[in-house]
Amino acid sequence: MYQQVVVENLDFIVISTILFFVSAMLLLLVLSLIQIYIERRRKRMEIRRKEYVEQINSYIFFGHYEIVLTCRDDYYALADAIIELNNFISKEDRGRVFDTMEKYDLEGFLLKRYHRSVLTLSKRFFLSKLLFISSPRLKGFYLEQIQQQNFEGMLYAIYSYAELSEDHEDLLRITEALSENYDRGISLKFCEFVFTEAFKSASTEEVKRFLGEIYERGYSLLLLKGIISAIGDMYYHELKEDILPFFARHKDDTLFLVTYIRTLHKLGAEDCGLIKEAYLHQEAVIRINLSKYALGLCPGSLEMLYLYMFDQNYYVRRNFFEALKAEGVSREEIESLVDKHAPNKAKDRFFLDALNAFFPKEAA
């Protein structure tokens, strides 16, 4: 019966097979043409992007303006060139880049297409360019994106907004956004990175005002650690006094204290009171950090800190001997100090191993 059905409909089956084959070939041809078109367009945009990079550099360094946009793809290529250069040019030089963007209303061009886009993929395409060109004219747009639910876009928007921060209110908005979304997976390193960029943009007076505000409001320790770390990473010496109140309030938190110690070291500050209070801390991580930085934070504290040469923690002992060497302390001074304060430790095996490793005896 099956054979009979096949025989009776053989012409239809053959014609259907031929039509399917022809349709498949046509579809393959169309897809190939589309791919060729996309690849040619991509290569053309890549060439234009490289040309715009050279032209922007020529404008920045030599004042030669040759930038011309003639079609839609030129706008995309210019945006990609600006995104690439943003990582390498100074904030001062970006002024000329912003002039070019304003001349051709690049931001408006991208914004219009972003708002008109219906497809998610298309929106992401325009958003990826808007979030990275870091234009002052898009500051309000970045603030809107910070309030959106898309987590990845929100992170990029926070960073772009941070680059344009001007006053303590901008810094507070960033802090609020990080605080509200921290549980979604924002890392401490990202917080440090964002605040570093934000502090570069805002004036010292506004940063000081910001620190006063967050002290009064009382944000989470995780965010405070990011802020304190950023100050240290920037070697922001003008803020040494402004972070003192945070230490007084949170000195009992181990990780905050570690962050504070490292920041003080980077700022080149001195605080013998802190060293006297914390050098015998029961938490090894505190002693490990103090063994590296305490001699710098409190010059002349060797008479107190010699105990670190015999600490039960290996890293405390090692760090302290490295610090002694960096400070130019001699083997004779160390031996004299031990004879004075802990003569019974002069033959301690761990002490002698470290002493001989870092301060070997000179050959007779």
Phi, psi and omega in degrees: 000319179298316179298322180296317179297319180295315181297317182294331184248020185299318180298317180297319180295317181295314180297318180297320180295317180296315179298319178297317181295316180296318179298319180295320179293319178296317178298318178297320179296316179298315179297323179294319179295319178298317180297319178298318180296314181297318182293319178296319179295319179297316180295321179295319178292324179294320177296316179296321179300314179297321178296319180293324177300313179295319182292321178294317178298320179296322179291318182293313189267334184237354178076013180271116182258114182233007188284125179224133176247126184240345182210174183301316183296332177297324178296316179295318180295320178296318178300317179294323178295318180294318178300318179295317184284336181303333181280350188237342182259154182287162178298329179294319181288340180295341180304318180290327176295317179295327176298318179295317179299320181289323181302318182259005181050050181300319180297316179296320178302312182289321180297317181300316181287329176297314182289332180279340185295138178256320181286139180300319181298320179294318178299317180296325179299310181289324179296323181298331179275319181297321184287342186250352179279348172052049181271136176301332180288349180255011183303316178296323178296319179297321178296322177297318182292330177299328183272000179279166183276340181294114189293314183296315179297323179298320180297314179295323180295321178299316181295315180297321178294322180298323180295341183251011182299139182237326185219181184295334179292321175299316180296323178292322178297319177298316180298317179299315181297317178294320181296317182289335186246006185301321183290349180276354176123019176284131182272159176297323179296322178296319178301314178301315181299314182296314181292327176299314179294319181294320181291333177292329185275322183275154179288161180299321180299319180289324177294318177299317179297321177299315180298321176297321180295312184289334175294318180291322184281329178073075178276172183296153180297328180299315178291320179299322178295321177297320180293313181296320179296319180298319179299319178292317181298331179273355186051048186278077188300330182295346184256011182304316182286332186285342179266353180302317181300328180292323177295316180300326183277326190240020184294343180276351177272120187301309185291327176294319180298320177299314179299317182295317180299314181296321180294316178302318179299314181295329180278355181069029182275162174239136181206081180294330178298318178297316181298314180299326183281330191245352190293340177257023183303141182288336179281123183299325183297328177291313181294325178299316180288320179294327179296334178275323193245346190297323181297328177281326181286336180217083178304139181086009183268007183300324180299336180265325189269000182304337180301335181294340178290344182239012182300148181291340181270127183301317184292329175296312181298312183297311180302320184291320177294324176296320179294320178300317180295317180296328181278356177081019177287138183268164177298320181297320179295321180294313180298321178295320180295319179292318178299328182282316189256332184212064183300332180289348180262000185298333181255010180299130186298315181294322179295313182294322178300314180291317181300314181290331180287318184267333182227068183296148178292141179285142180296139182293000000 
